[in-house]
Amino acid sequence: MGNVKQIKDRVQDAIDKGTTAVEKVHQDILHKPIEVLESIAPNLPLTKAVAEVQRKIVGIVYDVIRGVNHAAGGLADNVLGPGQQPAKEAEAG
């Protein structure tokens, strides 16, 4: 059963890393129109406010995705039970 826990950990880690990568791309794409607007009308307060709101909203969405991933991982750990450690951990314990 140790293999199942290792697979769960790998999947959870991959989801975290993938989510962070997609978030970065999303933030970069989202910032392009702001860059154009800033080149047309530099230092416009509304532009800075919109950029900040967009950045925060996207960050919150991806934080929620990571949170759900960790919660699902915790549920999976509970289902697997405390005795379902990877082989290396079981040998050390």
Secondary structure, 3 states (H helix, E strand, C coil): CHHHHHHHHHHHHHHHHHHHHHHHHHHHHHHHHHHHHHHHCCCCHHHHHHHHHHHHHHHHHHHHHHHHHHHHHHHHHHHHCCCCCCHHHHHHC
